[in-house]
Amino acid sequence: MESSSEGVARSGDEDGVGSLPQAGVGETVVVAVEAAGGKAVTAIAPASLSPSRAGDFMQCPLLYRFRVIDRLPEKPSAAATRGTLVHAVLERLFDAPAAERTAPRARSLVPGQWDRLRESRPEVVELFADDPDGERLSGWLAEAERLVEQWFTLEDPTRLEPAERELFVETELESGLRLRGIIDRVDVAPTGEVRIVDYKTGKAPRPEYAESALFQMKFYALVVWRLKNVIPRRLQLVYLGSGDVLTYDPVLADLERVERKLLALWEAIRLATETGEWRPRPTKLCGWCDHQAHCPEFGGTPPPYPLPVRPVGGTVPG
């Protein structure tokens, strides 16, 4: 799991760019503006890359813009919130002594972690605003408990002593690109070998999509390699929704390829940031997007662009 708090928000200027100071990718433009409803917000150029945001750009550059630069609000989803809840339970379970890391104990953590989640993110309460009898909430919590139980069929927590849980990692490449993310679990063998583990509450992808699923893990492996000069021995994706475990043992060439890919991706983001050209990329995933009202593919209009732009092929005036 990783942080999704990259970038902030939007301009209310008439032309969207005219009065903003100059900045490029990796630099910051802080501008107080009036958003709809009169609330002051801030615009900041992208300064780092995480697996989620890299995935956003590859899926749809306009989605990246909406999330990172405009930071348009998104409604919480039941599936994503359940994933956050399950991750919290699996993290907290390791606070107990090894012998006490049982399925019943893990299930017992669900209500308390749900209470903590509601306190830290009150917006998730909206998910069950139309559920006065609590029937849907009960079913949703039961599904979270089922996913937690499924984990015990895939791994034995009584035999695991994670070196790190919910580990924030960040490194800067020689190019200046900053990579960051949060790794669910890091295991270190007595011999020093490192395993990176990520929990997924959905189902394992079909084999033809496995490479895409491993991109996030290779991203983390690259960061660990650059930080510690250690190539993780194993990358492991634990799919609780289908009861599958996907593993991959990376080699140096893998990480070098990922680094080249990320540098090319960042160059594309830099160009889009400077020109303001964020093109939509329609796919079947558009049906789940919260931003159709702002997307030209659905007859919408994006918010005014809050950062300075230069013409394609030109330069930003000094």
N, C-alpha and C positions, 0 to 999 in steps of 0.2 A: 504494500500500500504506500501511497505517496501523497505529499502535500500538493494541493491544487491551488495554492494562493499566490500564483505568479501574475504580476501585472495588475494594474488598476485602471481605471476608468474614463470618463467621457466628457466631451466638450459640448457646450451649448452655443459656441460661436456660430454666427450666421453661415460663414463659409467653412467652418470646421477647422481651418488651419491658419487663417490670415495673421492673427496676432500672437501666435505661439512662438516661443524661442526655438532656436535650432537644436536638434539632437539627432543622434543616430542610434543604432542598436547598441546596447551596452551602456549608453548614457541615459541620464534621467531628465525628463522635463516635468516639473511640478507646476501645475497651473490650477488655481482655484477657479471653478466655473460653476454656473448654475444649471443643474440638470432639471429634468421635468419634475415639477413639484417644488422647485426652488431650493433643492438641497445642494450644498457645495460638495463637489467631488474633485478628484485629482487625476491627471493623465500622466502616465509613466511609460516610457519606451521599454520594450522587452530587454532584460538584462541577463537572463539565464534560461536554461532549458532543462526540463524534467521529462521523464518518459511519457507522462500523460500529455504534456503540451506538445511534445514532438509528435505523438500520435494524433493529436488534434490537427496539427498542420498537415500531416500526411493524409488524413481523412478529408479535410476541407480547410483551405487557408482562411476562408471567411469565418469559419467557426473559431479558429485560433484568434483572429482579430476580436470577435465578439467576447471571447472569454478573457483574453490577456490584456487587450488595449481598452476596449469599451467596457469590459467587465459587466456585461449585462446580467441581470439576475436570472437565476434558474430555479425552478421549483424542485424541492427535494423529491427523489423518487424512492418508492418502497424498496426496490431491489438494492440500490446503492446504499441506502440507510441501513438495511439489513446486513449488508456486507461490512459496513463500519462497525455495527454492533457485534457481529461474529468475530471480527478481528480483535476488538477490545477484549472479548471473553478469552480468546486464545492467548492473548498477551498476558492477561492477568492470571491465568491459570498457573503460569510458571512462577508466580509469587509463592505458591504452596510448595511444601516439601515434595520430593519426587513421588513418594508412596501415596500421597493424597491427590495426585493429579488423575482423577477418575472422571468418567463420563457424568455420573450424578453430580459431582462437585461442579463440573463445567456448566451443566444445565442450570444449577442453582445460581450461577453468576449472571445469567441472562437478565433477570428483572432489575438487579442493581445497576448493571451497565446500561440498561435502557434508561433508567432514571438519570444517570450521569450524562448520557447523551442528550436527553431532553434539556437538562440544565445548561449544558455547554452550547447546544444548538437548538434554541427554542423553536426554530422554524420547522423542525421535523414533526412537531405536534400537528401541523397542518395535514399531515398524511391521513390522520384519523379524525379530522374535524367533523366529518359526516357519519361518524360511527358512534352514536350516542350510547348504544348498548355494549360497546367494546367487543363485538363479535369479530370484526375484521382484525382488530388489534390482537386478540387472542390467537387467531389463526396465524397471523404474521409472526408473533413471538414463538409459536409452536414450530414454525418452519425454521426460525433461527436456532431453536434447540435441536431440531433434526440435523441441521448442517453441522452444529457443534459435535453432536454424537457421531456423525459420519467421519469426522476427523480421526476418531479413535480406531477406525478400521484401516486407516492409511498410515498413521504414525503412532508410536508409543511414547507419550510424553514422560513416562516414568524413567525412560532411558535417555532422555535428552536434557542437556544443560546448556541452553543457548548462551553464546558469548554476548549477543546483543539482541534486543527486541525493539522494534520500531526505531531503527537506527537512522538518524538523519546523516546523509553523506553529501559532501560538496567538494568539488575540485575545479581548478581552472586549468584548461589546456594551454599549450604554448601559444596557440592562436589568440588567447584571451577569452575564449568561450568558457562560460561557467556552467558546469553540469551539477544538478542537484536532485535529490529524491529521498524517499524514506523506505528502507528495506524492512520487511516484516520480521525476518529472523536471520541471524547469522550464527551458524554452528562452526566451531573450530575443533578439529580432532586433536588428540594428544600429540600427533605427529606434525601439527601445524597446518594441515590442509583445511581450506575454508569452503563451506557450503552456504550458498545464499538460497533462502527459502521464501516463497511468496504464496499466500493463501488466496484462492479464488473461490467465491461462493457460487459461481456459475458452472456450466458444464465445460468439459474439455473440448477444444476445437477439433474439427476433422483434420486428418494428417496434412492435407494441403494447406491448412492455415496455421500449422504449428510454428513455422518460422516467424510469422507475425506475432504470435503469442510470446515467443522467446525474445523478441526485440527488447522488451522492458528489462528482462533479466540480463541480457548482454550489455545493456546500458549500465546497469548496476555493476556488473563485472568490470566494465571499463573504468568506472569511477574508483572502485576498490583497487584495481591495478595501478592507476595513476596516483592514488593516495598512498598505498602501502607497498607498491612494487611487488605485489603478489597476485597471481592469476588464480581466481577461485577454482577449486577442483571440480565443483559441481554446482549447477544451477537447477533448482527444483521448484516446479509449480504444482501445488496441491489443489486439485479441483474438487471442492466439497459437494458441488451440485451433482456430479456424475460419479464420484468416487474413484477418480483417476489421479495418477501422479505422472507428470511429464518431467523428465530429467534431461540435462544436456551437460556435457563436459567440454568447456570451452578451451581453445588453444590461442596462442598469441595472435595468429592470423585472423581469428574471429574478431578479437577486440580491435585490431588495427582497421579491419573493414568497417566495424561499427563507428569508429572514430572518424573515418573518412566520410561515412554517410551523414553523421551528425554535423560535420563541418560544411558539407554541401547543403544540408537542410538549413543550417544557421545562415548561410549566405543567401538562401532564398528568402528567409525571414527578414534579413537585413534589407534586401532589395524591396520587399513588400512594405516594410516599415517606412522606408525613405520615400517611396513613390505613392504610398497609399493604395496600391493595387492589390486588393485581397479578393481573389476570385473564388466564387463558390464552386464546389465540386459535387454535383448531385450523385447520391448513391441511395441504396435502399435504407440506409441509416437515417436519411432525412426525416422519415416518418416519426422518429423519436426525438427530433431536435426541438428545443424550446424556443428557437429564434426564427421560426418561419415568418413571423410578422415583420422581421427586419431583413429577410432574405429576398433578393431579386428573383430567385428561382420560384418563389411563391407569391410574387407580386408585391413584396415588401421593399422598404427603403432602409438601408443602414443608417445609423446615427451619423451626424456630421463627424468627419474624421478629426480627432483632437490633437494630432501631431503634425509638425511641419512636413511638407512634401517637396520633392523636386520632380521635374518632368522626367519621364523615362528617357534615359540616355543623357540626361543633363546633370547638373550639380546643384546642391542646395546653396542658395545665396548666403554669403557670409554677413 
